[in-house]
């Protein structure tokens, strides 16, 4: 084989080897670039997941805050209406003490209807009226204004309810004013 052919063959082999080496380097560079991009994609995915979790926490917190604000608003309104209900009860009781043929009895029926509507509206908002007659005295929900002997009643049980209590869920809006067996 002539020298030029050998040289030509060697040059072709070297050129081919360099091209292969360059191609391998390009592939390695491309892989590095892809790894970098994959790492960035993982960072962005992690960031997106955190943002999603933060938003979900915000949504839950906002929902809780709205429910608490609604509860506070209902409680505030109910506290304002409780004296009006008491006054309606007093007016109804005073009119019912009159003779049955007294024309004011019709007014008492009207007052009773208004009272029923107010109580029903409060009930729809989660406010309940507590008449604890016969229950054990609970200082969290009852206000003892007297202690009196009562036959057949257990000690510390409610024997007279002077004013009913009002609850919004488990929150006491006004404790029931009671007399307790002593």
C-alpha positions as CSV (number, residue, x, y, z in Angstrom):
1,X,0.0,0.0,0.0
2,X,1.4,3.3,-1.0
3,X,2.2,5.9,1.7
4,X,-0.4,8.4,0.6
5,X,-3.1,5.8,0.8
6,X,-2.0,4.9,4.3
7,X,-1.9,8.5,5.2
8,X,-5.2,9.2,3.7
9,X,-6.7,6.2,5.5
10,X,-5.2,7.4,8.8
11,X,-6.4,10.9,8.2
12,X,-9.9,9.6,7.5
13,X,-9.8,7.5,10.7
14,X,-8.6,10.5,12.7
15,X,-11.2,12.7,11.1
16,X,-13.8,10.1,11.8
17,X,-12.6,9.7,15.4
18,X,-12.7,13.5,15.9
19,X,-16.1,13.7,14.4
20,X,-17.2,10.9,16.7
21,X,-15.6,12.6,19.6
22,X,-17.2,15.9,18.7
23,X,-20.5,14.2,18.3
24,X,-20.1,12.5,21.7
25,X,-19.2,15.9,23.2
26,X,-22.2,17.5,21.6
27,X,-24.4,14.7,23.0
28,X,-22.8,15.1,26.4
29,X,-23.4,18.9,26.2
30,X,-27.0,18.3,25.1
31,X,-27.5,15.9,28.0
32,X,-26.0,18.4,30.5
33,X,-28.3,21.1,29.1
34,X,-31.3,18.7,29.4
35,X,-30.3,17.9,33.0
36,X,-30.1,21.6,33.8
37,X,-33.5,22.1,32.2
38,X,-34.9,19.1,34.0
39,X,-33.5,20.6,37.3
40,X,-35.1,23.9,36.5
41,X,-38.4,22.2,35.6
42,X,-38.3,20.3,39.0
43,X,-37.7,23.7,40.7
44,X,-40.6,25.2,38.9
45,X,-42.8,22.2,39.6
46,X,-41.9,22.4,43.3
47,X,-42.6,26.2,43.3
48,X,-46.0,25.5,41.6
49,X,-46.9,22.9,44.2
50,X,-46.0,25.2,47.0
51,X,-48.0,28.0,45.5
52,X,-50.9,25.6,45.1
53,X,-50.6,24.5,48.7
54,X,-50.4,28.1,49.9
55,X,-53.5,29.0,47.9
56,X,-55.4,26.0,49.3
57,X,-54.4,27.1,52.9
58,X,-55.5,30.6,52.1
59,X,-58.8,29.4,50.8
60,X,-59.4,27.3,53.9
61,X,-58.4,30.2,56.2
62,X,-60.6,32.6,54.3
63,X,-63.5,30.1,54.6
64,X,-62.9,29.7,58.4
65,X,-62.7,33.5,58.8
66,X,-65.9,34.1,56.9
67,X,-67.7,31.5,59.0
68,X,-66.4,33.1,62.2
69,X,-67.4,36.5,61.0
70,X,-70.9,35.2,60.2
71,X,-71.1,33.6,63.6
72,X,-70.0,36.8,65.3
73,X,-72.6,38.8,63.3
74,X,-75.4,36.4,64.2
75,X,-74.4,36.6,67.8
76,X,-74.3,40.4,67.8
77,X,-77.7,40.6,66.2
78,X,-79.2,38.0,68.5
79,X,-77.8,39.9,71.6
80,X,-79.5,43.0,70.3
81,X,-82.9,41.2,69.8
82,X,-82.9,39.3,73.2
83,X,-84.2,42.4,75.2
84,X,-86.9,42.9,72.6
85,X,-88.0,39.2,73.0
86,X,-88.0,39.7,76.8
87,X,-90.2,42.8,76.5
88,X,-92.6,40.9,74.2
89,X,-92.8,38.2,76.8
90,X,-93.5,40.7,79.6
91,X,-96.2,42.4,77.4
92,X,-97.8,39.1,76.5
93,X,-97.8,38.0,80.2
94,X,-99.3,41.4,81.3
95,X,-102.1,41.2,78.7
96,X,-102.8,37.5,79.4
97,X,-103.3,38.5,83.1
98,X,-106.3,40.6,82.0
99,X,-109.8,39.1,81.7
100,X,-110.4,36.9,78.6
101,X,-113.0,39.2,77.2
102,X,-110.7,42.2,77.3
103,X,-110.0,43.4,73.7
104,X,-106.3,43.6,74.6
105,X,-106.2,39.8,74.3
106,X,-106.2,40.2,70.5
107,X,-103.1,42.3,70.9
108,X,-101.5,39.6,73.0
109,X,-102.1,37.1,70.1
110,X,-100.4,39.5,67.7
111,X,-97.5,39.9,70.0
112,X,-97.2,36.2,70.4
113,X,-97.1,35.8,66.6
114,X,-94.4,38.4,66.3
115,X,-92.4,36.7,69.0
116,X,-92.8,33.3,67.3
117,X,-91.5,34.8,64.0
118,X,-88.5,36.3,65.8
119,X,-87.7,33.1,67.6
120,X,-88.1,31.1,64.3
121,X,-85.8,33.5,62.5
122,X,-83.1,33.2,65.2
123,X,-83.5,29.4,65.1
124,X,-82.8,29.4,61.4
125,X,-79.6,31.3,62.1
126,X,-78.5,28.7,64.7
127,X,-79.7,30.5,67.9
128,X,-81.5,28.4,70.4
129,X,-83.4,29.3,73.5
130,X,-82.6,27.3,76.7
131,X,-85.2,26.6,79.4
132,X,-83.1,24.5,81.8
133,X,-85.9,23.6,84.3
134,X,-85.0,20.4,86.1
135,X,-81.4,20.3,84.7
136,X,-78.3,20.4,86.8
137,X,-77.0,23.9,87.4
138,X,-74.1,24.7,84.9
139,X,-72.2,27.9,85.7
140,X,-71.1,28.1,82.1
141,X,-74.7,28.3,80.8
142,X,-76.7,29.4,83.9
143,X,-76.7,32.4,86.2
144,X,-78.1,31.6,89.7
145,X,-80.0,34.5,91.1
146,X,-81.4,32.6,94.1
147,X,-81.2,29.3,96.0
148,X,-84.3,27.9,97.4
149,X,-85.5,24.7,99.1
150,X,-87.5,22.5,96.8
151,X,-89.0,19.2,97.7
152,X,-88.3,16.3,95.4
153,X,-85.6,18.3,93.5
154,X,-82.0,17.2,93.5
155,X,-79.5,19.6,95.0
156,X,-78.0,22.1,92.5
157,X,-80.8,21.4,90.0
158,X,-82.7,24.3,88.4
159,X,-86.1,24.7,90.0
160,X,-87.2,28.1,88.5
161,X,-86.3,29.7,85.2
162,X,-86.6,33.5,85.6
163,X,-85.3,34.3,82.1
164,X,-84.4,31.8,79.4
165,X,-80.8,31.5,78.1
166,X,-79.8,32.0,74.5
167,X,-77.1,30.0,72.7
168,X,-75.5,30.3,69.3
169,X,-74.2,26.9,68.7
170,X,-72.1,26.3,71.8
171,X,-71.6,30.0,72.5
172,X,-73.6,31.4,75.4
173,X,-75.2,34.7,74.2
174,X,-77.0,35.1,77.5
175,X,-77.0,32.7,80.5
176,X,-80.4,31.5,81.7
177,X,-81.3,33.3,85.0
178,X,-82.4,30.6,87.4
179,X,-83.1,29.6,91.0
180,X,-81.3,26.5,92.2
181,X,-82.5,23.9,94.7
182,X,-80.5,24.2,97.9
